[in-house]
Amino acid sequence: MRIFTKYLLLFASIIAAAYMARISIVPDVMPIAEGEQSNWQIQLAFFLTSVQNIGLFGMALVVLVALPSQIRRVGRAMSTH
């Protein structure tokens, strides 16, 4: 279970770092382009939001992989009693 916790913390730190970077570098910019030419703030906000989403997807995968392992471990503990 330790490896799952490490990866969960890794992806959580990726999300936190990308969020803090987006809030501090481009605080009032949403990653939505209005016209044909988008400026660097919109592009950076889009990139950092994409990194946040990758971290969130990674966290979801870690939880989905860890869940069957935890269920098996609890099942074995219940069967020994």
Secondary structure in CASP SS format (residue, H / E / C, confidence):
PFRMAT SS
TARGET T0000
AUTHOR 0000-0000-0000
METHOD secondary structure of the structure
MODEL  1
M C 1.00
R H 1.00
I H 1.00
F H 1.00
T H 1.00
K H 1.00
Y H 1.00
L H 1.00
L H 1.00
L H 1.00
F H 1.00
A H 1.00
S H 1.00
I H 1.00
I H 1.00
A H 1.00
A H 1.00
A H 1.00
Y H 1.00
M H 1.00
A H 1.00
R H 1.00
I H 1.00
S H 1.00
I H 1.00
V C 1.00
P C 1.00
D C 1.00
V C 1.00
M C 1.00
P C 1.00
I C 1.00
A C 1.00
E C 1.00
G C 1.00
E C 1.00
Q C 1.00
S C 1.00
N C 1.00
W H 1.00
Q H 1.00
I H 1.00
Q H 1.00
L H 1.00
A H 1.00
F H 1.00
F H 1.00
L H 1.00
T H 1.00
S H 1.00
V H 1.00
Q H 1.00
N H 1.00
I H 1.00
G H 1.00
L H 1.00
F H 1.00
G H 1.00
M H 1.00
A H 1.00
L H 1.00
V H 1.00
V H 1.00
L H 1.00
V H 1.00
A H 1.00
L H 1.00
P H 1.00
S H 1.00
Q H 1.00
I H 1.00
R H 1.00
R H 1.00
V H 1.00
G H 1.00
R H 1.00
A H 1.00
M H 1.00
S H 1.00
T C 1.00
H C 1.00
END
